[in-house]
Amino acid sequence: MSDPILQLKNIRKNFDTFEAIKDISLDIREGEFLTIVGPSGSGKTTLIRLMVGMDEPSSGEIWLRDERIDKLPANKRPTCMVFQSLALFPHRSVGENIEFPLKIRGVDLQVRRQKALELLELLRLPQSYHGKRIHECSGGERQRVALARALAFDPEILFFDEPLSALDYRLRKTLEKELKALHEKTGKTFVYITHSLEEAMVMSDRIAIMKAGVFEQIDPAREIYSRPVSRFVAEFMGEVNLIPFKIAGKVLTSPGEIMLSKSVTSDISGQLKKANASCGTIVVRPEFVAFGKGQAADFSVEGRVLQDYELGSRIQYEVEAAGLGLVTIEKLRMDMFDGKPGDQCTLSWAMSDCHLIVGE
Amino acid sequence: MDRLNKRIAYLSAAPILILLLVFFVAPLLVIGIYSIMPQKSFSLLAMPDFSSYSLIFVEGYLKSLFWSLVLAFSSTVILFLLCWPLAYAMAKIFNRFTLIITIAVVVSLFVSENIRLFGWLLTLMKGGLIEGLLRHYTGNGFEGALYNVPIIIFGLVYVYFPFMLFPLMQGIAMIAEDTRQAAFDLGATRWQVLREIELPLAAPGIVVGTLLSFVLAAGALAESKLLGGQTVIVLADDIETAFTYGQNWPLGSALSMLLIMIIATIAVFGISRVDIDTIMGRKRS
C-alpha cells in the first residue's frame, strides 16, 4: 500500500460547546476514491471544510505528504473542492470559469485557453461551450464545468461536497459513473462526501461511515455491506434484518421462535464468549433469506407474508416472523414467492451469509 | 386570467404614471422650452433664440460646472471607499448589529439636511464647539475648519452617506458566499477575490449607489453654501441666482438643462455598463 497523501491526526473541532468532530484520525491513500458517508449532522461537511482549509481544527494535525497544512488557508493549499452549489461564477463564461485558477496564477491567455478546451473535451462538452454563459447550461453541464474548473487547478486532492445531490435520479446515476471513470483517467485522489449510500457504493474504493463526529467504519463497499461493525452501519447500508442474541452463563437465548442448528448455536456462543460479550446481533441481508427450508438452513422460522412491494428488478416481502417481528426479504423476479400476502411460509438462511456483531 | 392581470397592472400603474407626467415630465418640458427663450423672457411663446446656451460659454458658468462635477466626483469616490467595508460587514458579518447601524443611519435622515449642516457649522466655525473649547482650555484658537473645498466634500460625504451605504449593502448581499469561497479555494488572494468576484458581482449595487450619490452631489447646493461659504461657486448656485436675483429664467433653465444632460449621460452610461440580468445569472425574457 502506498504512503498516505493526506493524514488526519487526532482532529477535533468544537463550535462553542458542541463537538462537531471528536478525535478523528484518517489516512487517505494516494490515488484512491474515498467517500465519507453519514446522515446530516454527522460532521462530514465540517470535516471536509477542515481538509480544504476553510476552517481550522480546534486541535490535531493535518499532513499533506510531509508538510503540515492545518494552519494553511484554503488558497495556499494544493487541494480544491467542488461545492454542493457548484459555486460557478455567474458573471463569467464557461471558459472563463474553467480558466479562473490559471488566470489567478498569471498563466498566459493562449495557454490557459488551450487548457480549457482540453478540459471541455475531457468532460465531453463541446468546444463551443467555451463562450457560453453559465445560466445557459443545464444542470449536468454545470456539474461538468465545475469539475473542469477544479481540474484546471490541478489539485493534489480533489474534494467533493455532495455536488450531485440537486440533480434528478437518472442524471445523477450517469454522472456517478462518469466521475468514477474520470477518477481512473486522471489518477488523482478523490475525497467525496455524501449522505447517499448508493452514490458512495457505486464510485468509491473505500467508504468511511461517519456518525456524530466519529468514523464508525472505513472499508471497501463490499466489506461494509457484508461485515458491518455496528447496528448503525448495518442499518445505514440499506435494508437489513437484525436478530439480537443474548448469552447468560452458557445458555444462548434467541428471540422468538427462531430455530438454530447445533453448529450455529455453538458458533455464536463461542464468538460471544471469546469476546466476553453478553449480547450480539446477527445481520442478514434481505436477499439471503429463502422461502422454504433449504439445504443449509442454519436459521429457520415460521412466518406469514404481510405485504409485497414491487421494486422493479426485485420484489420485497414483509414477513411477520414468529416472535421476531418483521423480516424483510428481497427476491429476484425469477425466484418469486409462489403465494400471496396472508399465506404462511417458512424462512431460512445460512450462517455463511450472515455476519455477527459482537457486543450490541 | 392573463388579460385580466394585465388590465389590473395597467390600472394600478396609472396613478403614478399620471403623477409623473404632470409633476415630472411637464416641468421638465417647461424648463426645456424656457431654456431656448430670449434673455429675461417670462413668456414661453417668444421667438426662441438659444441665447442662454451661448451665455454659458461666455460667462464663468463652466467653472461652476467644473466645481460641481469635481465635488460630486470626489465625494462619490470617498463615499465608495468609506462605505464598502461597512456595507460589507453589514451584509456579511454583523448580524443584529446591522439593524442597529441601519436604524442609526435612517434616524439621521429624519432631521432636515440643512439643520444637520447648521449643526456642523456651529461645531466647526471659529468660536464654535471645537475651536471654542480648544481656546477656552488651551488659550490658543485657530481659524475654524470652514470655508474650504475639503469641508464641502466632507459635507457631501456626510449628507449622502446613506445613499451609498444601502445600495452597496444590497449589492454585496447578492454575492453568494460559496462563490467567494470557491475563488479563494482555487488559489485567489483576497485582492483577487475582491477584483474578480466581489466587485463584479456587487456591480448593480455599486452602480446604483455611485449614481445616486453622484447625481445628488452634483446638484447639491447647501454644502457649498453653508460649509464652503463662497469659496467655490457650484452650478446649482448659479441656477438659483439666475432664477432669483437674476430674474433670468431662460438662463437658469439653460444651466439646469446642461446639468440634467450631463447627469443623464452619466446615468445612462453607468446603467448600460452593468447588465444586471447577466450578473444575476438570469436570462433576459
Interface residues (C-beta under 8 A of the other chain):
Chain A: V52 G53 M54 P73 A74 N75 C80 M81 F83 Q84 S85 A87 L88 F89 P90 H91 F100 P101 K103 I104 R105 R133 I134 H135 E136 R149 A150 F153
Chain B: A176 D178 T179 Q181 A182 A183 F184 D185 L186 G187 A188 T189 Q192 E196 I197 P200 L201 A203 T278 I279 M280 G281 R282 K283
